[in-house]
Amino acid sequence: MTSRRIFMLGSCAAALAALATRRALAEDRQPLQEDEPQAREFSYVNNASKVDPKKFPDFKPGDRCSKCQIYEDGPDEMGGCPLFPKRLVAAAGWCTSFG
């Protein structure tokens, strides 16, 4: 029973360390700016309310980065996105890869 306790404590410590590392990495990333080349490539906007539905017919009211399947939660209404490595996107943002 002692070895099980040690295993559980070690597992919890490892999980907490992984979460802390992920958060630290997220906080080191800078927010994506709309005028950056990759942001323009995907028509990224920091605020989905700026999206022109006529220009982007796939956009639906309520679509936003935080509801996207590939969005990764992050600090202060920002999060990660595999499309924009080393950057944070706004939870309220949107791009043409929304899904």
PDB file as gemmi writes it, atoms N, CA and C in Angstrom:
CRYST1    1.000    1.000    1.000  90.00  90.00  90.00 P 1                      
ATOM      1  N   MET A   1       0.824  -1.189   0.000  1.00  0.00           N  
ATOM      2  CA  MET A   1       0.000   0.000   0.000  1.00  0.00           C  
ATOM      3  C   MET A   1       0.872   1.258   0.000  1.00  0.00           C  
ATOM      4  N   THR A   2       2.020   1.191   0.596  1.00  0.00           N  
ATOM      5  CA  THR A   2       2.910   2.346   0.605  1.00  0.00           C  
ATOM      6  C   THR A   2       3.392   2.673  -0.798  1.00  0.00           C  
ATOM      7  N   SER A   3       3.722   1.651  -1.583  1.00  0.00           N  
ATOM      8  CA  SER A   3       4.206   1.913  -2.935  1.00  0.00           C  
ATOM      9  C   SER A   3       3.096   2.527  -3.800  1.00  0.00           C  
ATOM     10  N   ARG A   4       1.857   2.149  -3.563  1.00  0.00           N  
ATOM     11  CA  ARG A   4       0.749   2.749  -4.305  1.00  0.00           C  
ATOM     12  C   ARG A   4       0.613   4.221  -3.931  1.00  0.00           C  
ATOM     13  N   ARG A   5       0.769   4.534  -2.659  1.00  0.00           N  
ATOM     14  CA  ARG A   5       0.696   5.923  -2.203  1.00  0.00           C  
ATOM     15  C   ARG A   5       1.814   6.750  -2.838  1.00  0.00           C  
ATOM     16  N   ILE A   6       2.999   6.208  -2.862  1.00  0.00           N  
ATOM     17  CA  ILE A   6       4.133   6.905  -3.463  1.00  0.00           C  
ATOM     18  C   ILE A   6       3.880   7.120  -4.956  1.00  0.00           C  
ATOM     19  N   PHE A   7       3.365   6.089  -5.623  1.00  0.00           N  
ATOM     20  CA  PHE A   7       3.050   6.212  -7.041  1.00  0.00           C  
ATOM     21  C   PHE A   7       2.022   7.315  -7.280  1.00  0.00           C  
ATOM     22  N   MET A   8       0.964   7.351  -6.484  1.00  0.00           N  
ATOM     23  CA  MET A   8      -0.089   8.358  -6.655  1.00  0.00           C  
ATOM     24  C   MET A   8       0.457   9.764  -6.400  1.00  0.00           C  
ATOM     25  N   LEU A   9       1.259   9.917  -5.367  1.00  0.00           N  
ATOM     26  CA  LEU A   9       1.839  11.235  -5.093  1.00  0.00           C  
ATOM     27  C   LEU A   9       2.770  11.661  -6.221  1.00  0.00           C  
ATOM     28  N   GLY A  10       3.552  10.727  -6.715  1.00  0.00           N  
ATOM     29  CA  GLY A  10       4.447  11.033  -7.837  1.00  0.00           C  
ATOM     30  C   GLY A  10       3.671  11.400  -9.087  1.00  0.00           C  
ATOM     31  N   SER A  11       2.586  10.695  -9.335  1.00  0.00           N  
ATOM     32  CA  SER A  11       1.750  10.987 -10.505  1.00  0.00           C  
ATOM     33  C   SER A  11       1.125  12.369 -10.402  1.00  0.00           C  
ATOM     34  N   CYS A  12       0.643  12.712  -9.226  1.00  0.00           N  
ATOM     35  CA  CYS A  12       0.053  14.043  -9.019  1.00  0.00           C  
ATOM     36  C   CYS A  12       1.104  15.135  -9.192  1.00  0.00           C  
ATOM     37  N   ALA A  13       2.276  14.908  -8.661  1.00  0.00           N  
ATOM     38  CA  ALA A  13       3.350  15.892  -8.791  1.00  0.00           C  
ATOM     39  C   ALA A  13       3.733  16.075 -10.259  1.00  0.00           C  
ATOM     40  N   ALA A  14       3.810  14.972 -11.002  1.00  0.00           N  
ATOM     41  CA  ALA A  14       4.156  15.057 -12.425  1.00  0.00           C  
ATOM     42  C   ALA A  14       3.083  15.811 -13.204  1.00  0.00           C  
ATOM     43  N   ALA A  15       1.823  15.554 -12.893  1.00  0.00           N  
ATOM     44  CA  ALA A  15       0.730  16.244 -13.574  1.00  0.00           C  
ATOM     45  C   ALA A  15       0.760  17.743 -13.279  1.00  0.00           C  
ATOM     46  N   LEU A  16       1.006  18.100 -12.035  1.00  0.00           N  
ATOM     47  CA  LEU A  16       1.086  19.523 -11.678  1.00  0.00           C  
ATOM     48  C   LEU A  16       2.271  20.195 -12.360  1.00  0.00           C  
ATOM     49  N   ALA A  17       3.391  19.505 -12.439  1.00  0.00           N  
ATOM     50  CA  ALA A  17       4.569  20.061 -13.102  1.00  0.00           C  
ATOM     51  C   ALA A  17       4.287  20.283 -14.588  1.00  0.00           C  
ATOM     52  N   ALA A  18       3.595  19.338 -15.226  1.00  0.00           N  
ATOM     53  CA  ALA A  18       3.255  19.477 -16.640  1.00  0.00           C  
ATOM     54  C   ALA A  18       2.332  20.673 -16.863  1.00  0.00           C  
ATOM     55  N   LEU A  19       1.353  20.850 -15.984  1.00  0.00           N  
ATOM     56  CA  LEU A  19       0.438  21.993 -16.105  1.00  0.00           C  
ATOM     57  C   LEU A  19       1.170  23.307 -15.909  1.00  0.00           C  
ATOM     58  N   ALA A  20       2.056  23.350 -14.930  1.00  0.00           N  
ATOM     59  CA  ALA A  20       2.821  24.569 -14.669  1.00  0.00           C  
ATOM     60  C   ALA A  20       3.715  24.906 -15.851  1.00  0.00           C  
ATOM     61  N   THR A  21       4.323  23.894 -16.446  1.00  0.00           N  
ATOM     62  CA  THR A  21       5.184  24.113 -17.606  1.00  0.00           C  
ATOM     63  C   THR A  21       4.371  24.627 -18.781  1.00  0.00           C  
ATOM     64  N   ARG A  22       3.206  24.035 -19.008  1.00  0.00           N  
ATOM     65  CA  ARG A  22       2.353  24.471 -20.116  1.00  0.00           C  
ATOM     66  C   ARG A  22       1.931  25.924 -19.929  1.00  0.00           C  
ATOM     67  N   ARG A  23       1.556  26.277 -18.727  1.00  0.00           N  
ATOM     68  CA  ARG A  23       1.140  27.656 -18.457  1.00  0.00           C  
ATOM     69  C   ARG A  23       2.304  28.620 -18.645  1.00  0.00           C  
ATOM     70  N   ALA A  24       3.495  28.234 -18.179  1.00  0.00           N  
ATOM     71  CA  ALA A  24       4.670  29.095 -18.338  1.00  0.00           C  
ATOM     72  C   ALA A  24       4.988  29.299 -19.811  1.00  0.00           C  
ATOM     73  N   LEU A  25       4.890  28.237 -20.608  1.00  0.00           N  
ATOM     74  CA  LEU A  25       5.144  28.364 -22.037  1.00  0.00           C  
ATOM     75  C   LEU A  25       4.118  29.267 -22.696  1.00  0.00           C  
ATOM     76  N   ALA A  26       2.866  29.146 -22.290  1.00  0.00           N  
ATOM     77  CA  ALA A  26       1.810  29.994 -22.850  1.00  0.00           C  
ATOM     78  C   ALA A  26       2.046  31.456 -22.510  1.00  0.00           C  
ATOM     79  N   GLU A  27       2.520  31.721 -21.319  1.00  0.00           N  
ATOM     80  CA  GLU A  27       2.732  33.100 -20.899  1.00  0.00           C  
ATOM     81  C   GLU A  27       3.944  33.725 -21.582  1.00  0.00           C  
ATOM     82  N   ASP A  28       4.861  32.912 -22.101  1.00  0.00           N  
ATOM     83  CA  ASP A  28       6.022  33.429 -22.818  1.00  0.00           C  
ATOM     84  C   ASP A  28       5.669  33.850 -24.241  1.00  0.00           C  
ATOM     85  N   ARG A  29       4.558  33.359 -24.755  1.00  0.00           N  
ATOM     86  CA  ARG A  29       4.159  33.691 -26.122  1.00  0.00           C  
ATOM     87  C   ARG A  29       3.535  35.076 -26.170  1.00  0.00           C  
ATOM     88  N   GLN A  30       3.712  35.743 -27.285  1.00  0.00           N  
ATOM     89  CA  GLN A  30       3.159  37.076 -27.486  1.00  0.00           C  
ATOM     90  C   GLN A  30       1.852  36.982 -28.270  1.00  0.00           C  
ATOM     91  N   PRO A  31       0.935  37.917 -28.050  1.00  0.00           N  
ATOM     92  CA  PRO A  31      -0.325  37.909 -28.802  1.00  0.00           C  
ATOM     93  C   PRO A  31      -0.094  38.108 -30.299  1.00  0.00           C  
ATOM     94  N   LEU A  32      -0.863  37.415 -31.087  1.00  0.00           N  
ATOM     95  CA  LEU A  32      -0.815  37.540 -32.546  1.00  0.00           C  
ATOM     96  C   LEU A  32      -1.439  38.870 -32.939  1.00  0.00           C  
ATOM     97  N   GLN A  33      -0.769  39.577 -33.818  1.00  0.00           N  
ATOM     98  CA  GLN A  33      -1.280  40.851 -34.319  1.00  0.00           C  
ATOM     99  C   GLN A  33      -1.946  40.626 -35.671  1.00  0.00           C  
ATOM    100  N   GLU A  34      -3.021  41.307 -35.933  1.00  0.00           N  
ATOM    101  CA  GLU A  34      -3.787  41.124 -37.166  1.00  0.00           C  
ATOM    102  C   GLU A  34      -2.981  41.442 -38.421  1.00  0.00           C  
ATOM    103  N   ASP A  35      -1.966  42.288 -38.306  1.00  0.00           N  
ATOM    104  CA  ASP A  35      -1.197  42.681 -39.490  1.00  0.00           C  
ATOM    105  C   ASP A  35      -0.007  41.766 -39.781  1.00  0.00           C  
ATOM    106  N   GLU A  36       0.193  40.719 -38.984  1.00  0.00           N  
ATOM    107  CA  GLU A  36       1.278  39.783 -39.247  1.00  0.00           C  
ATOM    108  C   GLU A  36       0.922  38.934 -40.468  1.00  0.00           C  
ATOM    109  N   PRO A  37       1.931  38.559 -41.271  1.00  0.00           N  
ATOM    110  CA  PRO A  37       1.662  37.805 -42.509  1.00  0.00           C  
ATOM    111  C   PRO A  37       0.810  36.545 -42.301  1.00  0.00           C  
ATOM    112  N   GLN A  38       1.134  35.755 -41.293  1.00  0.00           N  
ATOM    113  CA  GLN A  38       0.369  34.525 -41.091  1.00  0.00           C  
ATOM    114  C   GLN A  38      -1.060  34.833 -40.651  1.00  0.00           C  
ATOM    115  N   ALA A  39      -1.249  35.872 -39.863  1.00  0.00           N  
ATOM    116  CA  ALA A  39      -2.599  36.270 -39.452  1.00  0.00           C  
ATOM    117  C   ALA A  39      -3.406  36.701 -40.675  1.00  0.00           C  
ATOM    118  N   ARG A  40      -2.774  37.451 -41.570  1.00  0.00           N  
ATOM    119  CA  ARG A  40      -3.467  37.889 -42.794  1.00  0.00           C  
ATOM    120  C   ARG A  40      -3.802  36.698 -43.691  1.00  0.00           C  
ATOM    121  N   GLU A  41      -2.911  35.707 -43.713  1.00  0.00           N  
ATOM    122  CA  GLU A  41      -3.145  34.519 -44.535  1.00  0.00           C  
ATOM    123  C   GLU A  41      -4.442  33.816 -44.152  1.00  0.00           C  
ATOM    124  N   PHE A  42      -4.753  33.818 -42.845  1.00  0.00           N  
ATOM    125  CA  PHE A  42      -5.967  33.159 -42.355  1.00  0.00           C  
ATOM    126  C   PHE A  42      -7.074  34.167 -42.019  1.00  0.00           C  
ATOM    127  N   SER A  43      -6.905  35.417 -42.436  1.00  0.00           N  
ATOM    128  CA  SER A  43      -7.884  36.489 -42.173  1.00  0.00           C  
ATOM    129  C   SER A  43      -8.231  36.583 -40.691  1.00  0.00           C  
ATOM    130  N   TYR A  44      -7.229  36.422 -39.826  1.00  0.00           N  
ATOM    131  CA  TYR A  44      -7.428  36.465 -38.375  1.00  0.00           C  
ATOM    132  C   TYR A  44      -7.804  37.871 -37.917  1.00  0.00           C  
ATOM    133  N   VAL A  45      -8.789  37.934 -37.023  1.00  0.00           N  
ATOM    134  CA  VAL A  45      -9.161  39.181 -36.348  1.00  0.00           C  
ATOM    135  C   VAL A  45      -9.219  38.913 -34.853  1.00  0.00           C  
ATOM    136  N   ASN A  46      -8.848  39.914 -34.062  1.00  0.00           N  
ATOM    137  CA  ASN A  46      -8.859  39.772 -32.600  1.00  0.00           C  
ATOM    138  C   ASN A  46     -10.268  39.743 -32.029  1.00  0.00           C  
ATOM    139  N   ASN A  47     -11.228  40.262 -32.784  1.00  0.00           N  
ATOM    140  CA  ASN A  47     -12.603  40.344 -32.309  1.00  0.00           C  
ATOM    141  C   ASN A  47     -13.530  39.862 -33.426  1.00  0.00           C  
ATOM    142  N   ALA A  48     -14.185  38.743 -33.199  1.00  0.00           N  
ATOM    143  CA  ALA A  48     -15.031  38.136 -34.227  1.00  0.00           C  
ATOM    144  C   ALA A  48     -16.167  39.045 -34.682  1.00  0.00           C  
ATOM    145  N   SER A  49     -16.522  40.039 -33.888  1.00  0.00           N  
ATOM    146  CA  SER A  49     -17.595  40.952 -34.307  1.00  0.00           C  
ATOM    147  C   SER A  49     -17.161  41.813 -35.496  1.00  0.00           C  
ATOM    148  N   LYS A  50     -15.865  41.840 -35.813  1.00  0.00           N  
ATOM    149  CA  LYS A  50     -15.356  42.603 -36.955  1.00  0.00           C  
ATOM    150  C   LYS A  50     -15.464  41.829 -38.276  1.00  0.00           C  
ATOM    151  N   VAL A  51     -15.830  40.545 -38.206  1.00  0.00           N  
ATOM    152  CA  VAL A  51     -15.876  39.714 -39.410  1.00  0.00           C  
ATOM    153  C   VAL A  51     -17.043  40.136 -40.295  1.00  0.00           C  
ATOM    154  N   ASP A  52     -16.761  40.306 -41.584  1.00  0.00           N  
ATOM    155  CA  ASP A  52     -17.791  40.647 -42.561  1.00  0.00           C  
ATOM    156  C   ASP A  52     -18.401  39.342 -43.089  1.00  0.00           C  
ATOM    157  N   PRO A  53     -19.650  39.015 -42.704  1.00  0.00           N  
ATOM    158  CA  PRO A  53     -20.257  37.756 -43.135  1.00  0.00           C  
ATOM    159  C   PRO A  53     -20.445  37.653 -44.650  1.00  0.00           C  
ATOM    160  N   LYS A  54     -20.491  38.782 -45.330  1.00  0.00           N  
ATOM    161  CA  LYS A  54     -20.604  38.748 -46.791  1.00  0.00           C  
ATOM    162  C   LYS A  54     -19.286  38.289 -47.415  1.00  0.00           C  
ATOM    163  N   LYS A  55     -18.190  38.717 -46.837  1.00  0.00           N  
ATOM    164  CA  LYS A  55     -16.864  38.339 -47.326  1.00  0.00           C  
ATOM    165  C   LYS A  55     -16.521  36.897 -46.931  1.00  0.00           C  
ATOM    166  N   PHE A  56     -17.011  36.474 -45.755  1.00  0.00           N  
ATOM    167  CA  PHE A  56     -16.748  35.131 -45.233  1.00  0.00           C  
ATOM    168  C   PHE A  56     -18.083  34.447 -44.941  1.00  0.00           C  
ATOM    169  N   PRO A  57     -18.728  33.862 -45.948  1.00  0.00           N  
ATOM    170  CA  PRO A  57     -20.062  33.273 -45.774  1.00  0.00           C  
ATOM    171  C   PRO A  57     -20.102  32.093 -44.802  1.00  0.00           C  
ATOM    172  N   ASP A  58     -18.949  31.468 -44.529  1.00  0.00           N  
ATOM    173  CA  ASP A  58     -18.921  30.360 -43.562  1.00  0.00           C  
ATOM    174  C   ASP A  58     -19.007  30.854 -42.120  1.00  0.00           C  
ATOM    175  N   PHE A  59     -18.747  32.147 -41.905  1.00  0.00           N  
ATOM    176  CA  PHE A  59     -18.815  32.710 -40.551  1.00  0.00           C  
ATOM    177  C   PHE A  59     -20.267  32.744 -40.082  1.00  0.00           C  
ATOM    178  N   LYS A  60     -20.454  32.337 -38.835  1.00  0.00           N  
ATOM    179  CA  LYS A  60     -21.781  32.404 -38.212  1.00  0.00           C  
ATOM    180  C   LYS A  60     -21.670  33.206 -36.919  1.00  0.00           C  
ATOM    181  N   PRO A  61     -22.654  34.030 -36.612  1.00  0.00           N  
ATOM    182  CA  PRO A  61     -22.609  34.764 -35.352  1.00  0.00           C  
ATOM    183  C   PRO A  61     -22.370  33.796 -34.182  1.00  0.00           C  
ATOM    184  N   GLY A  62     -21.472  34.171 -33.318  1.00  0.00           N  
ATOM    185  CA  GLY A  62     -21.129  33.316 -32.185  1.00  0.00           C  
ATOM    186  C   GLY A  62     -19.850  32.520 -32.403  1.00  0.00           C  
ATOM    187  N   ASP A  63     -19.398  32.408 -33.674  1.00  0.00           N  
ATOM    188  CA  ASP A  63     -18.114  31.753 -33.935  1.00  0.00           C  
ATOM    189  C   ASP A  63     -17.006  32.601 -33.323  1.00  0.00           C  
ATOM    190  N   ARG A  64     -16.086  31.946 -32.665  1.00  0.00           N  
ATOM    191  CA  ARG A  64     -14.939  32.633 -32.073  1.00  0.00           C  
ATOM    192  C   ARG A  64     -13.874  31.599 -31.758  1.00  0.00           C  
ATOM    193  N   CYS A  65     -12.645  32.046 -31.618  1.00  0.00           N  
ATOM    194  CA  CYS A  65     -11.519  31.132 -31.397  1.00  0.00           C  
ATOM    195  C   CYS A  65     -11.762  30.180 -30.233  1.00  0.00           C  
ATOM    196  N   SER A  66     -12.308  30.669 -29.142  1.00  0.00           N  
ATOM    197  CA  SER A  66     -12.479  29.821 -27.960  1.00  0.00           C  
ATOM    198  C   SER A  66     -13.441  28.660 -28.197  1.00  0.00           C  
ATOM    199  N   LYS A  67     -14.237  28.725 -29.269  1.00  0.00           N  
ATOM    200  CA  LYS A  67     -15.158  27.635 -29.595  1.00  0.00           C  
ATOM    201  C   LYS A  67     -14.599  26.716 -30.682  1.00  0.00           C  
ATOM    202  N   CYS A  68     -13.410  27.021 -31.166  1.00  0.00           N  
ATOM    203  CA  CYS A  68     -12.778  26.235 -32.224  1.00  0.00           C  
ATOM    204  C   CYS A  68     -12.225  24.938 -31.639  1.00  0.00           C  
ATOM    205  N   GLN A  69     -12.242  23.883 -32.436  1.00  0.00           N  
ATOM    206  CA  GLN A  69     -11.772  22.574 -31.981  1.00  0.00           C  
ATOM    207  C   GLN A  69     -10.283  22.554 -31.662  1.00  0.00           C  
ATOM    208  N   ILE A  70      -9.494  23.414 -32.284  1.00  0.00           N  
ATOM    209  CA  ILE A  70      -8.044  23.365 -32.063  1.00  0.00           C  
ATOM    210  C   ILE A  70      -7.544  24.437 -31.097  1.00  0.00           C  
ATOM    211  N   TYR A  71      -8.432  25.244 -30.555  1.00  0.00           N  
ATOM    212  CA  TYR A  71      -8.051  26.286 -29.594  1.00  0.00           C  
ATOM    213  C   TYR A  71      -7.577  25.654 -28.295  1.00  0.00           C  
ATOM    214  N   GLU A  72      -6.500  26.196 -27.744  1.00  0.00           N  
ATOM    215  CA  GLU A  72      -5.948  25.728 -26.472  1.00  0.00           C  
ATOM    216  C   GLU A  72      -6.075  26.843 -25.442  1.00  0.00           C  
ATOM    217  N   ASP A  73      -6.776  26.572 -24.346  1.00  0.00           N  
ATOM    218  CA  ASP A  73      -6.948  27.586 -23.299  1.00  0.00           C  
ATOM    219  C   ASP A  73      -5.608  28.151 -22.867  1.00  0.00           C  
ATOM    220  N   GLY A  74      -5.614  29.424 -22.525  1.00  0.00           N  
ATOM    221  CA  GLY A  74      -4.406  30.096 -22.079  1.00  0.00           C  
ATOM    222  C   GLY A  74      -4.746  31.175 -21.070  1.00  0.00           C  
ATOM    223  N   PRO A  75      -3.818  32.061 -20.815  1.00  0.00           N  
ATOM    224  CA  PRO A  75      -4.017  33.102 -19.803  1.00  0.00           C  
ATOM    225  C   PRO A  75      -4.802  34.306 -20.329  1.00  0.00           C  
ATOM    226  N   ASP A  76      -5.593  34.908 -19.469  1.00  0.00           N  
ATOM    227  CA  ASP A  76      -6.230  36.209 -19.733  1.00  0.00           C  
ATOM    228  C   ASP A  76      -6.943  36.311 -21.072  1.00  0.00           C  
ATOM    229  N   GLU A  77      -7.933  35.453 -21.307  1.00  0.00           N  
ATOM    230  CA  GLU A  77      -8.738  35.504 -22.538  1.00  0.00           C  
ATOM    231  C   GLU A  77      -7.902  35.342 -23.803  1.00  0.00           C  
ATOM    232  N   MET A  78      -6.776  34.671 -23.665  1.00  0.00           N  
ATOM    233  CA  MET A  78      -5.919  34.356 -24.796  1.00  0.00           C  
ATOM    234  C   MET A  78      -5.683  32.851 -24.785  1.00  0.00           C  
ATOM    235  N   GLY A  79      -5.272  32.315 -25.897  1.00  0.00           N  
ATOM    236  CA  GLY A  79      -4.985  30.890 -25.950  1.00  0.00           C  
ATOM    237  C   GLY A  79      -4.088  30.554 -27.120  1.00  0.00           C  
ATOM    238  N   GLY A  80      -3.682  29.314 -27.159  1.00  0.00           N  
ATOM    239  CA  GLY A  80      -2.814  28.861 -28.227  1.00  0.00           C  
ATOM    240  C   GLY A  80      -3.608  28.334 -29.408  1.00  0.00           C  
ATOM    241  N   CYS A  81      -2.933  28.289 -30.536  1.00  0.00           N  
ATOM    242  CA  CYS A  81      -3.520  27.727 -31.747  1.00  0.00           C  
ATOM    243  C   CYS A  81      -2.380  27.114 -32.555  1.00  0.00           C  
ATOM    244  N   PRO A  82      -2.522  25.854 -32.951  1.00  0.00           N  
ATOM    245  CA  PRO A  82      -1.456  25.216 -33.733  1.00  0.00           C  
ATOM    246  C   PRO A  82      -1.154  25.933 -35.052  1.00  0.00           C  
ATOM    247  N   LEU A  83      -2.087  26.712 -35.559  1.00  0.00           N  
ATOM    248  CA  LEU A  83      -1.849  27.455 -36.798  1.00  0.00           C  
ATOM    249  C   LEU A  83      -0.861  28.601 -36.598  1.00  0.00           C  
ATOM    250  N   PHE A  84      -0.783  29.080 -35.357  1.00  0.00           N  
ATOM    251  CA  PHE A  84       0.064  30.225 -35.044  1.00  0.00           C  
ATOM    252  C   PHE A  84       1.023  29.859 -33.899  1.00  0.00           C  
ATOM    253  N   PRO A  85       2.011  29.005 -34.168  1.00  0.00           N  
ATOM    254  CA  PRO A  85       2.912  28.583 -33.097  1.00  0.00           C  
ATOM    255  C   PRO A  85       3.668  29.773 -32.506  1.00  0.00           C  
ATOM    256  N   LYS A  86       3.943  29.675 -31.235  1.00  0.00           N  
ATOM    257  CA  LYS A  86       4.676  30.706 -30.487  1.00  0.00           C  
ATOM    258  C   LYS A  86       3.898  32.007 -30.369  1.00  0.00           C  
ATOM    259  N   ARG A  87       2.601  31.954 -30.609  1.00  0.00           N  
ATOM    260  CA  ARG A  87       1.739  33.128 -30.488  1.00  0.00           C  
ATOM    261  C   ARG A  87       0.492  32.758 -29.699  1.00  0.00           C  
ATOM    262  N   LEU A  88      -0.161  33.771 -29.167  1.00  0.00           N  
ATOM    263  CA  LEU A  88      -1.453  33.608 -28.508  1.00  0.00           C  
ATOM    264  C   LEU A  88      -2.508  34.281 -29.370  1.00  0.00           C  
ATOM    265  N   VAL A  89      -3.675  33.677 -29.439  1.00  0.00           N  
ATOM    266  CA  VAL A  89      -4.792  34.292 -30.154  1.00  0.00           C  
ATOM    267  C   VAL A  89      -5.848  34.698 -29.129  1.00  0.00           C  
ATOM    268  N   ALA A  90      -6.631  35.689 -29.481  1.00  0.00           N  
ATOM    269  CA  ALA A  90      -7.695  36.154 -28.593  1.00  0.00           C  
ATOM    270  C   ALA A  90      -8.826  35.129 -28.575  1.00  0.00           C  
ATOM    271  N   ALA A  91      -9.345  34.839 -27.398  1.00  0.00           N  
ATOM    272  CA  ALA A  91     -10.477  33.920 -27.284  1.00  0.00           C  
ATOM    273  C   ALA A  91     -11.661  34.438 -28.089  1.00  0.00           C  
ATOM    274  N   ALA A  92     -11.780  35.755 -28.186  1.00  0.00           N  
ATOM    275  CA  ALA A  92     -12.884  36.387 -28.926  1.00  0.00           C  
ATOM    276  C   ALA A  92     -12.572  36.551 -30.406  1.00  0.00           C  
ATOM    277  N   GLY A  93     -11.399  36.069 -30.838  1.00  0.00           N  
ATOM    278  CA  GLY A  93     -10.983  36.229 -32.228  1.00  0.00           C  
ATOM    279  C   GLY A  93     -11.630  35.228 -33.158  1.00  0.00           C  
ATOM    280  N   TRP A  94     -11.209  35.272 -34.430  1.00  0.00           N  
ATOM    281  CA  TRP A  94     -11.730  34.367 -35.444  1.00  0.00           C  
ATOM    282  C   TRP A  94     -10.773  34.337 -36.609  1.00  0.00           C  
ATOM    283  N   CYS A  95     -10.721  33.183 -37.305  1.00  0.00           N  
ATOM    284  CA  CYS A  95      -9.974  33.101 -38.563  1.00  0.00           C  
ATOM    285  C   CYS A  95     -10.703  32.134 -39.497  1.00  0.00           C  
ATOM    286  N   THR A  96     -10.252  32.067 -40.729  1.00  0.00           N  
ATOM    287  CA  THR A  96     -10.931  31.252 -41.737  1.00  0.00           C  
ATOM    288  C   THR A  96     -10.791  29.758 -41.484  1.00  0.00           C  
ATOM    289  N   SER A  97      -9.952  29.346 -40.566  1.00  0.00           N  
ATOM    290  CA  SER A  97      -9.809  27.916 -40.236  1.00  0.00           C  
ATOM    291  C   SER A  97     -10.717  27.492 -39.107  1.00  0.00           C  
ATOM    292  N   PHE A  98     -11.645  28.351 -38.721  1.00  0.00           N  
ATOM    293  CA  PHE A  98     -12.550  28.010 -37.612  1.00  0.00           C  
ATOM    294  C   PHE A  98     -13.239  26.693 -37.889  1.00  0.00           C  
ATOM    295  N   GLY A  99     -13.258  25.861 -36.862  1.00  0.00           N  
ATOM    296  CA  GLY A  99     -13.934  24.576 -37.041  1.00  0.00           C  
ATOM    297  C   GLY A  99     -14.266  23.916 -35.749  1.00  0.00           C  
TER     298      GLY A  99                                                      
END                                                                             
